[in-house]
Amino acid sequence: MKDYSIETVCQLNDESIRDQWGALSFPIYQTATFAHRGLGESTGFDYTRMQNPTRQQLEYAVASLEHGIDALAFSSGMAAITAVMELFSPGDHLIVDADLYGGSVRLFNEINKKNGLSFTTCDLNRDDYRSLFRENTRAVYLETPTNPMMNVTDISALAEEVHRRGALLIVDNTFLSPYFQNPLTLGADIVLHSGTKFLGGHHDTIGGFAVVKDKALDERLRFIYKTTGAGLSPFDSFLLLRGIRTLSVRMERAQENALKLAEFLKTDPHVTKVIYPGLSEHPGYEIMKKQSRGFGAMLTFEVESEELVKHILKNLKLIYFAESLGGTETLITYPITQTHADVPSDLLEKNGINRRLLRLSVGLEGAEDLIEDIKSAFESFDSVNPK
Ligand SMILES: *Cc1c(COP(=O)(O)O)cnc(C)c1O
């Protein structure tokens, strides 16, 4: 493919499956099966669990954005992660970062362990992960920045070590989206996405991706894909593709808003900590500048009391108190009771996820209005709880 800018890549189509009438918006091929013209004369599409034109357009877009040779579109982010874990066999060992999406932790602990995999959890930034490799270590799994603590890992440095040990490096790139970061180009072997988040971008559908750059790995994953059957539906593929068309403008605007909110929160006395990798004091700032094109629109902050958390969640008018992230509307999440409810308490404590911590997924509203919304909640708290 020609070396287009990423804004242009968001608009490209897989020319090998052009719509025969020239429809600019690629149609939803709502069909379970495809007729063959004769023996050995498949159109390339046989059965939608395996291939579908709408889904293929989407997979082309995601593979192009992530610089992979193939992207597999799943019915959810968790379905993508589940399929990737099927690459491993009983007895295999994985090293996983300590701060991960809660659903991934639940999958590893409650499903994959039962099926014979073992895991060592460590903080890839602070602990000596090199000493944790075993004979049977097959992969290292991480997110960067992490959810919700925004820890940043140097992907290329890690990739070198992981490959020296003959293991795979798997990166969940949901938080930055391919617009800001491309782990495959930094040495990762598999990139995962919850397409539900920034790629879809509108809080209106669930989807997920696994992206690879190696042909043999792709063949193994495609086999798991057609066998286990969690492919994304044609309609959801259409919605995801539509979301990707505006990825660049959404990411830029959301990031701009996130920085303004982070700057505001830093100055407010109700706030005891602001964690946003786009602030120069963030410990991962320099690594992010090296490996990403931006800092994203996710930020975490800690307030002075649990009572204030409760008040904020009840009194915000514009910002929604809801799970998920990456859509046009700003959402606030309480990790300890929502995304991280199933994470063991010792791990929560180790990561610093406490009852005063809130996470924002910053959307596309006016930054002044978002700041005003939070300010009003602080003020109404003070009026009922005078100091
Ligand atoms: C939401 C999320 C997932 C899971 O994706 P679903 O689409 O909800 O299944 C995985 N990883 C991260 C970082 C997420 O935010």
The ligand as an SDF file (V2000), in Angstrom:
LIG
                    3D

 15 15  0  0  0  0  0  0  0  0999 V2000
  -13.3090   -2.6520   27.1350 C   0  0  0  0  0  0  0  0  0  0  0  0
  -11.9530   -3.2290   27.1070 C   0  0  0  0  0  0  0  0  0  0  0  0
  -11.7530   -4.5820   26.7760 C   0  0  0  0  0  0  0  0  0  0  0  0
  -12.9190   -5.5270   26.5260 C   0  0  0  0  0  0  0  0  0  0  0  0
  -13.5970   -5.1870   25.3580 O   0  0  0  0  0  0  0  0  0  0  0  0
  -15.1790   -5.4810   25.1310 P   0  0  0  0  0  0  0  0  0  0  0  0
  -15.4130   -4.9330   23.7780 O   0  0  0  0  0  0  0  0  0  0  0  0
  -15.9260   -4.7840   26.2140 O   0  0  0  0  0  0  0  0  0  0  0  0
  -15.3450   -6.9590   25.2120 O   0  0  0  0  0  0  0  0  0  0  0  0
  -10.4500   -5.0380   26.7210 C   0  0  0  0  0  0  0  0  0  0  0  0
   -9.3990   -4.2270   26.9850 N   0  0  0  0  0  0  0  0  0  0  0  0
   -9.5610   -2.9330   27.3070 C   0  0  0  0  0  0  0  0  0  0  0  0
   -8.3690   -2.0870   27.5870 C   0  0  0  0  0  0  0  0  0  0  0  0
  -10.8310   -2.3920   27.3810 C   0  0  0  0  0  0  0  0  0  0  0  0
  -10.9870   -1.1120   27.7120 O   0  0  0  0  0  0  0  0  0  0  0  0
  1  2  1  0
  2  3  1  0
  2 14  2  0
  3  4  1  0
  3 10  2  0
  4  5  1  0
  5  6  1  0
  6  7  2  0
  6  8  1  0
  6  9  1  0
 10 11  1  0
 11 12  2  0
 12 13  1  0
 12 14  1  0
 14 15  1  0
M  END
$$$$
